[in-house]
Amino acid sequence: MIAKLKSKHLLSLLLTLCMVFTMLPITVFAEDTTEVAQIGDIKYETLNSAIDAVKENEEIILLANVEMNIGNLQKPVTINGNGFSIDVPQQKNAAGRLNEDDGRLGINDVLTIKNAKVSFANPTNWSVVMGSNGVLNLLENTECSFAKAGIYTAPGAVINVNASKMSLEDMEYTS
């Protein structure tokens, strides 16, 4: 009799668990994806980590809206925005303090951005400082805006805008 009672309790418990699991939304079992960028088959949780990993002739493909906080670009990087937005705020280091260049994004190699909406904003200083080898390519339907703080380019730096739009709002450009 006790064995029969235990088996009924076990069966009751199993049926209850089955009912609970059928009532849970499917999203409970979905994988929590936080990847925002991809190079080949490898996905990254931040654009900065993708930029660190990218090699010459590889392309970073965005999977979501992102923030770029790399400080200084020292190698060629191509980003396919895939229609997403890239916010480039005042650049800060890992401790949350302004980088050594007062929060400016330094471009000392080639930065190519395609098919993205890019917003540069540094309220206290230049948003971008381009070295003499710096190249900024805005291609294939990229919309890029600079607000308040401007762009400084050293002699030899190049900005290319092709089939895209660059707007300068309440700022200046110095070459």
N, C-alpha and C positions, 0 to 999 in steps of 0.2 A: 504494500500500500504506500509506503514511504517512497519507494522508487518511482511509482506511478505519479505521485504528487510532485517529485523533483523533476520528472520529465515534462509534466504539464507547465511547471514554472519556467523551465528552460525554453520550452516552445513559446510560451507567452512572452518571455523576454526577447527572443529572436523576432517574433512578429512585431513587437513594439519597435525594435530597432529598425526593422525594414520599413515600417510606416514613417518613422522619423526621417530616414534617409530619402524617402520618396518625396517628402515635403520640402526638403532643402532646395534652394535655388541652385541651378547649375553653376552659377558664378562662384559658389563656394569652392568648387573643385577646379576652377580655372587657374592657370598659372599666372602669377603676378609678374607681368613684364614691365620692366622699367627701362628697357633699352631705348635709346634715342638716336643712335647712329650705328652704321654698319659699314664694314670694309670687307668685301667678298662675302664669306659666310660667317664672319665673326661680328658679333654685336657688342655695343658699348653702352654703358649707362650714362656717360657724359660725352659731350662733344670734345671737351678737353682731352679725355683719355683716348678718343679716336685720333685726335690730332697728334698726340704723343706717339701713337702706334703706326700711323700712316707712313708708307714708304713712297719714294718717288714713283710716279706714274700710276699710283693707286688713287681711287676716288672714294671719298667719304659720302655715303648716302644717308640723309636724315630720315628718321622714322617718326619724328615728333618735333614740336617747337622746342628750341634750345636756347641756352645762354653760352656765349663764348667769353671765357675769361682766361686767356693764355698768356697775357702780358706781352711777350715778344715772340714774334714768328721768325724762326731762324732756318726754316726749310720750306720747299715748295709744298703747298697744300691745295687740293681741289675738293670743294664741297658741292655736291648736288643736293640742293635744298629740298627737292621733291615736293615743292609747293609750301613748305613749312617756313616758319619765322626763325630768324637768328637775332637775338638781342645781344648787343655788345655794350655792356655798361662800363662804368669806370672800373678799370682793371685792378684787382686786389690779389694779394698773395694768400697762401693757405691759412695764415693767421687772421685774415680779414682786414689787413691794413693795405693801404694803397701800395701798388708795386713801386719799384725804385724809380720809375719814370713818371711819378705823380699821377698814376692811373691811366696813362696813355697806352693804347695798343700800338706796339712797335711792329712795323712790317719791314723786314730786312731780306725778304726773298719774295717768291711769287705766291699770292693768295688769290685763288680763282673761286668765285662763287657763282653757281648757276641755279636758276629756277628757285629763287628764295626771296623772302621779304626780310631785309636786313635793316636794323635800326642801331645807329651809333649814338651813344649819349654819354658824355663826360661833362658834368655841369661846371667843373672848375678849371679845366685845362683842355688842351688839344685832345680830340677823340682818337685821332690817328696821327702817328709820326712815322713817315716813310723814309728809310735810309736810301742812300744812292742806288742800291740794288733792289729796292722795294718796288713791287708791281702789284697793283690791285686790279683784277679783272672781274667785271660785273657782266655776266653773259646770260643769254637764253632766258629772257623774261624775269630777270632779277629786278626787284624794286628796292633801292637803297636810300635811306634817309640819314642825314646828319643834322642834329638839332643842337643849338646853343654853341657847342664847342666845335672847332673846325678840324681841318686837315693841315698838317705841315709836311711838305715834301722837300727832301734834299735834292740838289741838282742830280739829275739822272733818274729819279723816281718816275714811275709811269702809272697813270690811271686810265684803264680802258673800259669804256661802256659800250656794249654792242648788243642790240636788240633788247635793251634794258633801260631802266630809268634811275637817275641819281638826283635826289633833291637836297638842297642846302637851305636850311631854315634858320633864320636868326643867328647867323654865324659868318665866319670869314675863312678864306682859303689863302694860305701863304706859301709861296714857292721860292 
